[in-house]
Amino acid sequence: MQSKKLAKPKPGPSTEKFLDIAEIRDDMVLLKDGTVRSVLLVSSINFALKSVEEQEAIIQAYMTFLNALEYPIQIVIQSRRMNIDGYMARLLEQQRTMENDLLRTQIADYRNFVMELVELGQIMQKMFYVVIPYDPLTNKRKNFFSRFSEAISPAAAARLSRKQLEDRIEQLARRTEIAQGQLNSMGLASARLDTQGLVEMYYNVYNPDLFEGEKLSDVAQVQFEEASHVSEK
């Protein structure tokens, strides 16, 4: 009885097991069911400041965009605390290199003002994303037992051949380019997130508190082994 009381509880399953993401690579998100996603960072427009004619044109372009879709998309609006580290670093560099004493003092005062403003006001910024999926037909034909087995062993479902992976990359790139063109017709600029951007975005989503204090390193500088689930067939 005493040994049972002293025995430590067994650790539960890792959080990673409950995520749908199997891997992030080649500027796309590979899910455990073999489907892939690309993410577009989209600009915003102030609709209220547009004229009536411009508003009607934007609405018509948006309707055309939705009617042209042959697959579901996801529109995500994310609010996060504004990160001004890069801006403050540039100001500090200007302050160090400025030869005029008066301007150097003014830059220092401005830096302090901006830092206090952000800390006291908790200034937030909104990020707009459009998620583009690609779901091969073979994945849609899976029966209940196939999907159930993937839930038990998700790594097996993501074991793709090199040819299958290249096909997903190509098809997803085409969809993404078309979506960018349609967004551009509405006056919205967009940029596809690369691998580094995707990692940072999802890291921020699942670790909002850690993201502010722990910055991620460049994924290109991280040493890793080639994923075992991609075969050379």
Buried (B, 14 or more C-beta within 10 A) or exposed (E): EEEEEEEEEEEEEEEEEEEEBBBBBBBBBBBBBBBBBBBBBBEEBEEEEBEEEEEEBBEEBBEEBEEEEEEEBEEEEEEBEEBBEEEBEEBEEEBEEBEEEEEBEEBBEEBEEBEEEBEEEEEEEEBBBBBBBBBBEEBEEBEEEEEEEBEEEBEEBBBBEEEBBEBBBEBBBEBBEBBBEBBEBBEBEBEBBBBBBBBBBBBBEEEEEEBEEEEBEEBEEEEEEEBEBBEEE
